[in-house]
Amino acid sequence: AALAKKFGMTPSELALAFTNSRPFVASTIIGATTLKQLRENIGAFSMDWNEELEKEIDKIFRVHKDPAKNPFQDPQSAVGQPVWHPRVPTEQVKGVAVNK
């Protein structure tokens, strides 16, 4: 959210603009339940994706190599600390202590 704010975007605008900037993405799916969200989503496609944004995203990627990866599977994740999640049924996941 901080990066989006820095560039005058909302998080969803940043996400859609990023997706739209990837040459290998054939289409981008948007989702809106209000007219305001729809306008915001459509507006993201006219956002200027520039070198500075690309560099900032690269910095984030260097820390979060696989953002889909469960932090419990990687105790050395960017945060470095296990985070409690209500869907984790066990007290330990791959040796990482989970707060109850």
ZIDA-V861002 format. One record per pair of residues at least 12 apart in sequence whose ideal C-beta (glycine too) atoms are under 8 Angstrom apart, sorted by the first residue. I is the first residue (numbers start at 0). J is the second residue. D is the distance in whole Angstrom. If there is no record, write none. Layout:
{{I/J/D} {I/J/D}}
//
This chain:
{{2/55/6} {2/56/8} {2/59/7} {5/55/8} {6/52/6} {8/43/8} {8/46/6} {9/39/6} {11/36/8} {11/39/6} {11/40/7} {11/43/7} {12/39/6} {12/40/8} {12/42/7} {12/43/4} {12/46/6} {13/43/8} {14/43/8} {15/27/6} {15/29/7} {15/40/6} {15/43/4} {15/44/7} {15/46/8} {16/43/5} {16/44/7} {16/46/4} {16/48/5} {16/52/8} {17/48/7} {17/52/8} {17/56/6} {19/43/7} {19/44/6} {19/48/7} {20/48/4} {20/53/8} {27/44/8} {29/41/7} {29/43/8} {62/77/4} {63/76/8} {63/77/5} {69/92/8} {70/82/6} {71/84/8} {71/87/6} {71/92/4} {71/93/6} {71/95/5} {71/97/7} {72/92/7} {72/93/6} {74/93/8} {74/94/7} {74/95/5} {81/95/5} {81/96/6} {81/97/6} {81/98/7} {83/97/6} {83/98/4} {83/99/7} {84/97/8}}
//
